[in-house]
Amino acid sequence: MLIGCPKEIKAQEFRVGMIPAAAGEAVVHGHQVIVETGAGDGAGFTDADYIAAGAEVVETADEVFARAEMVVKVKEPQAVERALLREDQVLFTYLHLAPDPDQTHDLLASGVTAIAYETVTDPLGRLPLLAPMSEVAGKLAPQVGSWTLQKANGGRGVLMGGVPGVGPAKVVVIGGGVVGTQAARVAAGMGADVTVLDMSLTRLRDLDDMFRGEFKTNYSSSARLAELVAGADMVIGAVLIPGAAAPKLVTREHLKTMNPGAVLVDVAIDQGGCFETSKATTHQDPIYEVDGIMHYCVANMPGAVARTSTIALGNATLPYLLRIADKGWREAVSEDEGLMAGLNTHAGKLTNYAVGKALGIDVMSPTLVAKA
């Protein structure tokens, strides 16, 4: 198979879809790899690194999309990229279609077979291709939140760990999954007073057992959420429903109860955000204020630490990438229910039920599509 990796063009996105080691592994498996010149620069990989791995470096994204049988990216294709996709092509990347009707309709119109990292599952129902970026985003959330909390950036001027005689920042993490766990660990490590909210008592018990009181846990009810948000210096939204739009858990009414300069960090913004007042921002212009509350809603947070993120993502995606290339997408998804769950579009048909429900689009069974 001819595998293509274009340079990412989303604002302030420095990651790359394939690291040289992955390109080299694909070549060992008998595949051809083409990489757009400069694609790896933001993550510290040169064109020479890819050439040494056996890949071919080409001058333009147009050539990558025109020649490749499978296009491997990091972020969802932008409008100019979607115009280059075609029906006999596989797209393997993050998509986050539920809050993005324009992208969804463009992918359906192109006929491309799109497999989304964020909906691929493992035998235990976990999200192995989302997990590494969730870990990165979770660890980054308290870091960027503490920066936003500084007075010069519009925040309350509260130090995360406090000092002797002055208490630490109060941090509320909504969601006890991968993102929430990593956010809580880092925030607690910075000395903050941290509470994690989740609706799964099993998960809360697991967190208590694993971290032995390093941070507090609470069952998430509407009343408890409102109470904790009102007293928080920072709220980190870490809620995920695979493939679906994130629920709006913190409303504009909640903002009126918060202290001026408190900070909301919405890690769920890729799926539409879990705060009613969230809107996607960029690393170049990451924060804005609503009703005196600072919002940090960068839609590609892991792009800020591009080298770490790229290598972590490459490690996770490589086995799936090789399986698709070695077997062809039909056989690969037919043999692996988890990879089948990643199939979002094919030949103009939507194949993900959560996306269909969110956007009001009819869905065709991915199993039937794969057998067609």
C-alpha positions in Angstrom: 0.0 0.0 0.0 1.1 3.6 -0.7 0.8 5.5 2.6 0.9 9.3 2.6 1.6 11.7 5.4 0.9 15.4 4.7 2.0 18.3 6.9 -0.6 19.4 9.4 -2.2 22.8 8.5 -4.5 23.4 11.4 -3.5 26.6 13.3 -0.6 26.0 15.7 -0.5 22.3 15.1 3.0 21.0 15.2 2.5 17.2 15.4 2.9 14.9 12.5 0.9 11.7 11.6 3.9 9.4 11.1 7.3 9.5 12.9 10.3 8.2 10.9 10.4 5.0 12.9 6.8 4.3 11.8 7.6 5.1 8.2 10.6 2.7 8.4 8.4 -0.1 9.9 5.9 0.3 7.1 8.7 0.1 4.5 9.9 -3.1 6.2 6.4 -4.5 5.8 6.7 -3.9 2.0 4.8 -0.6 1.8 5.7 2.7 0.2 5.6 5.9 2.3 5.5 9.4 1.0 5.8 12.4 3.4 5.3 16.1 2.6 8.5 18.1 3.0 8.7 19.8 6.4 5.9 17.6 7.8 8.0 16.6 10.8 9.7 19.9 11.5 7.4 20.9 14.4 8.1 17.7 16.2 11.8 17.7 15.6 12.0 15.3 12.7 13.8 16.4 9.5 13.2 15.3 5.9 16.5 13.5 6.1 15.2 11.4 9.0 12.3 10.2 6.8 14.6 9.5 3.8 16.9 7.5 6.1 13.9 5.5 7.2 13.1 4.6 3.5 10.3 7.1 2.9 10.0 9.4 -0.1 9.8 13.2 0.6 7.5 15.1 -1.8 7.0 18.8 -2.3 3.3 19.3 -1.8 0.2 18.1 0.1 -1.6 17.8 -3.2 0.9 15.1 -4.3 0.4 13.2 -1.0 -3.4 13.2 -1.4 -3.3 12.4 -5.1 -0.9 9.4 -4.8 -1.7 7.9 -1.4 -4.0 5.0 -0.9 -4.1 5.7 2.8 -3.6 9.2 4.3 -2.3 9.3 7.9 -2.8 12.5 9.8 -3.2 13.8 13.3 -6.0 16.4 13.2 -9.2 16.3 11.2 -8.8 17.3 7.6 -9.3 21.0 7.0 -11.6 22.2 4.2 -8.9 22.4 1.6 -7.7 18.9 2.5 -11.2 17.5 2.4 -11.5 18.7 -1.2 -8.5 16.4 -2.1 -10.0 13.2 -0.7 -11.5 10.5 -2.9 -13.6 7.4 -2.7 -10.8 4.8 -3.2 -8.8 6.2 -0.3 -8.5 5.5 3.4 -8.2 8.4 5.9 -6.7 7.5 9.3 -6.7 10.3 11.8 -8.7 12.1 14.6 -12.0 13.2 13.2 -14.4 14.3 16.1 -17.3 14.5 13.8 -20.2 14.9 16.2 -19.8 18.6 16.7 -18.6 19.2 13.1 -21.4 18.9 10.5 -19.4 20.6 7.8 -16.5 18.1 8.0 -19.0 15.2 8.2 -20.8 16.2 5.1 -17.6 16.9 3.2 -16.3 13.4 4.1 -19.5 11.8 3.0 -19.4 13.8 -0.3 -15.8 12.6 -1.0 -16.7 9.0 -0.5 -13.5 8.4 1.5 -13.2 5.5 4.0 -12.5 7.4 7.2 -11.3 5.6 10.3 -11.2 7.8 13.4 -8.6 7.3 16.1 -11.0 8.5 18.8 -13.6 5.8 18.2 -11.3 2.8 17.9 -11.7 0.5 20.9 -9.7 -2.3 22.5 -11.1 -5.7 23.9 -12.0 -4.0 27.2 -13.8 -1.1 25.5 -11.1 1.4 26.1 -9.9 4.0 23.6 -6.3 3.1 22.8 -5.7 5.7 20.2 -7.3 8.5 22.2 -5.6 7.5 25.5 -2.1 8.9 24.8 -3.4 12.3 23.8 -5.8 12.2 26.7 -2.8 11.6 29.0 -1.0 14.5 27.5 -4.0 16.9 27.6 -4.8 15.9 31.1 -1.3 16.6 32.3 -1.3 19.9 30.4 -4.6 21.1 31.8 -3.5 22.2 35.2 -0.3 23.7 33.7 -2.2 25.9 31.3 -4.9 26.6 33.8 -2.4 27.8 36.4 -1.0 30.2 33.7 -4.5 31.5 33.0 -5.1 31.9 36.7 -2.3 34.5 36.9 -3.6 38.0 37.4 -1.8 39.3 34.3 -3.8 36.9 32.2 -7.1 37.8 33.7 -7.2 35.2 36.4 -7.8 35.5 40.1 -4.1 35.7 40.9 -4.1 32.5 43.0 -1.0 30.3 43.2 -1.8 26.6 42.8 0.1 25.4 45.8 -0.3 28.4 48.0 2.4 29.4 50.5 2.6 29.0 54.3 -0.3 30.9 55.8 -2.2 31.1 52.4 -4.3 28.2 51.2 -3.8 26.5 47.8 -6.0 26.9 44.7 -9.2 24.8 44.7 -9.4 22.7 41.6 -12.4 20.7 40.4 -12.0 18.0 37.8 -15.2 16.9 36.1 -14.6 13.3 34.9 -12.4 10.5 36.3 -11.3 9.0 33.1 -7.8 9.2 31.5 -7.9 13.0 31.2 -9.3 13.6 34.6 -7.0 11.2 36.4 -3.9 12.8 34.8 -5.2 16.3 35.5 -5.9 15.5 39.1 -2.4 13.9 39.6 -0.6 17.0 38.2 -2.8 19.5 40.0 -2.3 17.7 43.3 1.4 17.5 42.6 1.4 21.3 42.2 -0.1 21.5 45.7 -3.6 22.4 44.8 -6.7 21.2 46.7 -8.2 18.9 44.1 -11.6 17.2 43.9 -12.6 14.7 41.1 -16.2 14.3 40.2 -17.5 11.2 38.4 -20.8 9.3 38.2 -19.2 5.9 38.5 -18.7 4.8 42.0 -16.4 2.0 40.8 -14.2 4.5 39.2 -14.1 6.7 42.3 -13.2 3.7 44.4 -10.4 2.8 41.9 -9.1 6.4 42.2 -9.1 6.3 46.0 -7.3 3.0 46.0 -4.7 4.1 43.5 -3.9 7.5 44.8 -4.6 7.0 48.6 -6.0 10.5 49.3 -3.7 12.4 47.1 -6.9 14.1 45.9 -10.5 13.9 46.9 -13.3 12.2 45.0 -17.1 13.0 44.9 -20.1 11.5 43.2 -21.2 13.8 40.5 -24.8 15.1 41.1 -26.2 18.4 39.8 -26.2 19.8 43.3 -22.7 18.7 44.2 -21.4 20.0 40.9 -23.0 23.4 41.4 -21.6 23.6 45.0 -18.0 22.7 44.0 -17.9 24.8 40.9 -19.1 27.9 42.9 -16.1 27.6 45.2 -13.5 26.6 42.6 -10.5 28.6 41.4 -10.2 26.3 38.4 -12.6 23.8 36.8 -11.2 21.2 34.4 -13.7 19.6 32.0 -12.6 16.1 31.3 -15.9 14.4 30.1 -16.0 12.1 27.1 -18.8 10.1 25.5 -17.0 8.2 22.7 -17.9 9.6 19.3 -20.7 11.8 20.6 -20.9 15.5 21.5 -19.8 16.3 25.1 -22.7 17.1 27.5 -22.9 20.7 28.7 -22.4 20.3 32.4 -21.4 23.8 33.5 -23.9 26.3 32.3 -23.8 30.1 32.1 -25.9 30.2 35.2 -23.1 28.4 37.1 -20.6 31.2 36.0 -22.6 33.7 38.0 -21.9 31.8 41.2 -18.1 31.7 40.6 -15.4 34.0 41.9 -14.4 36.6 39.3 -11.2 35.5 37.6 -11.8 31.8 38.1 -10.7 29.6 35.2 -12.4 26.9 33.1 -10.2 24.6 31.1 -12.3 22.6 28.6 -10.4 19.5 27.5 -13.5 18.2 25.9 -13.6 21.0 23.4 -12.7 18.7 20.5 -16.1 17.0 21.1 -17.9 20.4 21.4 -17.0 21.2 25.0 -18.6 20.4 28.3 -19.1 24.0 29.3 -22.1 25.9 27.8 -19.9 29.0 27.2 -17.0 27.1 25.5 -15.8 27.9 22.0 -12.7 26.5 20.4 -9.5 28.6 20.7 -5.9 28.2 19.4 -2.5 28.2 21.0 -2.0 31.6 19.5 -5.0 33.1 21.2 -6.0 30.6 23.9 -8.1 32.4 26.4 -11.2 34.6 26.6 -13.6 35.9 29.3 -17.3 35.4 29.8 -19.1 37.0 32.7 -15.7 37.5 34.5 -14.7 33.8 34.2 -11.6 33.0 32.1 -11.9 30.2 29.5 -9.1 28.1 28.1 -10.5 26.0 25.2 -7.6 25.1 22.9 -8.8 22.4 20.6 -5.5 20.7 20.0 -3.8 21.0 23.4 -1.3 18.2 22.9 0.1 20.1 19.9 1.9 22.4 22.4 4.2 19.6 23.3 4.5 18.3 19.8 7.5 16.0 20.1 6.2 14.1 23.1 2.7 13.9 21.7 3.8 12.8 18.2 5.9 10.0 19.5 3.2 8.8 22.0 0.6 8.9 19.2 2.9 7.1 16.8 3.5 4.3 19.2 -0.2 3.8 19.7 -1.3 4.1 16.0 1.5 2.0 14.4 0.0 -1.5 15.0 -3.3 -0.4 13.6 -1.8 1.4 10.6 0.2 -1.7 9.7 -2.8 -3.9 10.0 -4.8 -1.7 7.6 -1.9 -1.5 5.2 -1.0 -5.3 5.4 -4.6 -6.6 5.1 -6.5 -3.8 3.5 -9.1 -1.9 5.4 -12.0 -4.4 4.8 -10.2 -7.4 6.2 -8.5 -5.4 9.0 -11.8 -4.1 10.4 -13.6 -7.4 9.8 -11.1 -9.2 12.0 -11.0 -6.6 14.8 -14.3 -5.3 16.3 -12.4 -2.5 17.9 -11.0 -1.2 14.6 -14.5 -1.7 13.1 -15.7 0.8 15.8 -13.3 3.3 14.3 -15.0 3.3 10.9 -16.9 6.5 10.6 -17.6 6.9 6.9 -17.4 4.9 3.7 -18.6 5.5 0.1 -20.9 8.3 1.2 -22.4 6.4 4.1 -22.1 7.4 7.8 -21.2 4.3 9.9 -20.9 5.7 13.5 -24.2 5.7 15.4 -23.2 8.4 18.0 -22.3 10.8 15.2 -25.5 10.0 13.4 -27.5 10.7 16.5 -25.7 14.0 17.2 -26.1 15.3 13.6 -29.4 13.7 12.6 -27.9 11.7 9.8 -28.9 8.1 8.8 -26.3 5.5 9.7 -25.4 2.3 7.9 -24.0 -0.6 9.9 -20.2 -0.7 9.7 -20.3 -4.5 9.5 -22.6 -4.3 6.4 -20.4 -1.7 4.9 -17.2 -3.8 5.4 -18.9 -6.8 3.8 -20.3 -4.9 0.8 
